[in-house]
């Protein structure tokens, strides 16, 4: 069953755009088995912090888990966690099983 992963990152106010830019270029995740797509969303509406939401779609939860536990993913997350004076305040991760999906209707001419 397809899954959607949502990583909601809270940053210090004014740093959301900088954190979002870290995802501008495709990383190893984009060539991983089962990876469908990634969206990087920015919300600067909160007074105390910014939010960057990283949303990825996967063919299966097993595909996501295989990437998440890979050496490349592990090394990336370790490096970010060790940053001094990180703009990141914290994050929450949610995984959803996609139950239904509707795409635009294509009308034959």
WOJO-V932405 format. One line per field, one symbol per residue. ss: DSSP state (H for helix, E for strand, L for the rest). psi: psi as a letter, one per 30 degrees, with the letter a starting at -180 (. if undefined). burial: 1 if it has 16 or more other C-alpha atoms within 10 Angstrom, else 0. A space follows every 10 residues. Layout:
# WOJO-V932405
ss->???
psi->???
burial->???
This chain:
# WOJO-V932405
ss->LLEEEEEEEE EELLLHHHHH HLLLLLLHHH HLLLEEEEEE EEELLLLLEE EEEEEEEELL HHHHHHHHLL HHHHHHHHHH HLLLLLLEEE EEEEEEELLL LLLLLLLLL
psi->kklkkjjjkk lkkffeeeee ffgekkafef gkkfkelkkj kkjgfkefll kkkjkkklel eeeeeeeegl eeeeeeeeee ffkkhkfkel lkkkkkkjel kklkkjkk.
burial->0111111111 1010111011 0000000010 0101110101 0101000011 1111111111 1011001000 0000000000 0000001100 0000000000 000000000
